[in-house]
Structures are given as structure tokens and as C-alpha cells.
Amino acid sequence: MKSWLKHPLRVTGRLLWLGGELLLAALNYASRCAFRSRTLLPATRSTWLKRSSSRVLRVFRVRVRAVGKIPSSGLLVCNHLSYLDVLLLASLAPCVFVAKSDVKHWPVFGWFARLAGTVFVHRERRTQTAQARDEIEAALRTGVVVVLFPEGTSSGGETVLPFKSSLLEPAARQTHSLTAGLLRYELGDGDASEEVCYWKDMTLVPHLVNLLSKRAVRATVGFTELREGSTHRKELARQLHFEVLSLKQAVAGLTIP
């Protein structure tokens, strides 16, 4: 907790601010979503997540630059760097996320994920993966953006890990639009690969406290729509991986204001 000792007022103030925003998000969920019908709940819940994510990003002083057309529906396949990814993407469009099952037990973000209707996947259980594919298809039919991180884990951003194809079956049917996305973070007072990206054997609470000590986080997200995707999910995974790598090269020289 050296960052707390180094910037005690900044970290304490932002922790209190974060707590206030989470309380407000809970109250808004209760008033807007808790008693909605099953038909109306997905759209209402994704709108709630969009507004709440925008407010929480302010706590972390995240400045966002979007490159390309932000999708409004369909499947968005993106690289995965940090727990901020969810807040960032949700702030841009109403979304439903697909996440590994242990995310639901994370402090703060697990609660957010459960309320937001996240599709949780037990990747080691084939029966659970099949169920997740059905849930993804159902979410796509509601008209919101469904976000999938097919690397299966987060990284430090130096490269884009190979994509797993097991959850791409709904996309391979080509009944919904398909977009590739690339996320990148920068810090003026630190190393984004270690202090924004959440990977390796990092522990959530110390990482979160350190991130709250930073002056600001600069983020960019690039989008490109895949016009003609393969109907075979493994080939589609390779196509999407290539598109994300291309986006990585395209945004590498951009300076985030």
C-alpha cells in the first residue's frame, strides 16, 4: 500500500468517491431495474450499466479516445487488459459482457458484473460452455452489444494472445454484426502494463488502490467491423485475431490527449 502512503489524500478521497458511486449505482439499479419485466430488463440493465460505468470512470480519471465506429449491437470481440475494460466499453454503448466464472466473486467488480447480467463461463466444463453459447445468442437477440474477450485471460498489452473459438458459435452463424476492438492504456506517472493492466498473479485490492493514486489514465479503443466472417468458428477466431492485431498497429502511433 505504498501508493496510499505516498498520496494519502488522493487515494482516500477517491476511495470515498468510489464508494459513493457504487452506492448510487445500487440505488439506481433498485429504482430502474429491480422490478422490470424479463422482456424489458436486458435493455434497461445495459443502459444502467452505461451510465454507472461513465460515472465510475471519472473516479479513476480515465480519458477515453475512440477510433472507428462504435458498435450499437452485435458481437464485439476485444483484447483484454484490465478490469477497466468493462467500464470503458460499457461507457461507450449498452453492453452485456461474457466473463470467466470467478469474476463474480471479485470485490466491487464482481457485484457490478452480476447486476449487469454478465454471462459467466466455466471454460473447463463443456456443458457450461454450451449453456453460455445459448445465453450469448439470447443476449444478441435483445439488440445490445455483447462483449467477448476470446484470449481467455488478460495480458500486459505487449501482444494479443491467440483467440479461443469455443464461444464464437453464435457469431459464426452470421446473423448478427461482428466488430473487432482493441484497447490500449497509458499513464503519465507510471507503467500502464503493470499498473493499469491486471494480469499475472496480481491481487485486486492492492492493484486497485495503486491505480486510484494515479493522476489520470489515458485510454484508446479502436473498432473495425468484420464484413465477411467465416462460418467456421476456428477460422473466424483467426480472422478476428488478425483484425485486432491490425488495430493494434493502427493505434500504436496515436497520442491520447
Stockholm file with secondary structure:
# STOCKHOLM 1.0

chainA/1-257         MKSWLKHPLRVTGRLLWLGGELLLAALNYASRCAFRSRTLLPATRSTWLKRSSSRVLRVFRVRVRAVGKIPSSGLLVCNHLSYLDVLLLASLAPCVFVAKSDVKHWPVFGWFARLAGTVFVHRERRTQTAQARDEIEAALRTGVVVVLFPEGTSSGGETVLPFKSSLLEPAARQTHSLTAGLLRYELGDGDASEEVCYWKDMTLVPHLVNLLSKRAVRATVGFTELREGSTHRKELARQLHFEVLSLKQAVAGLTIP
#=GR chainA/1-257 SS CHHHHHSHHHHHHHHHHHHHHHHHHHHHHHHHTTTCCTTTHHHHHHHHHHHHHHHHHHHTTEEEEEESCCCSSEEEEECCCCTHHHHHHHHHSCEEEEEEGGGGGSTTHHHHHHHTTCEEECTTCHHHHHHHHHHHHHHHHTTSEEEECTTSSCCCSSSCCCCCCTTCHHHHTTCSCEEEEEEEEEESSSCHHHHTSCCTTCCHHHHHHHHHTSSCEEEEEEEEECSSCCSSHHHHHHHHHHHHHHHHHHHTTCCCC
#=GC SS_cons         CHHHHHSHHHHHHHHHHHHHHHHHHHHHHHHHTTTCCTTTHHHHHHHHHHHHHHHHHHHTTEEEEEESCCCSSEEEEECCCCTHHHHHHHHHSCEEEEEEGGGGGSTTHHHHHHHTTCEEECTTCHHHHHHHHHHHHHHHHTTSEEEECTTSSCCCSSSCCCCCCTTCHHHHTTCSCEEEEEEEEEESSSCHHHHTSCCTTCCHHHHHHHHHTSSCEEEEEEEEECSSCCSSHHHHHHHHHHHHHHHHHHHTTCCCC
//
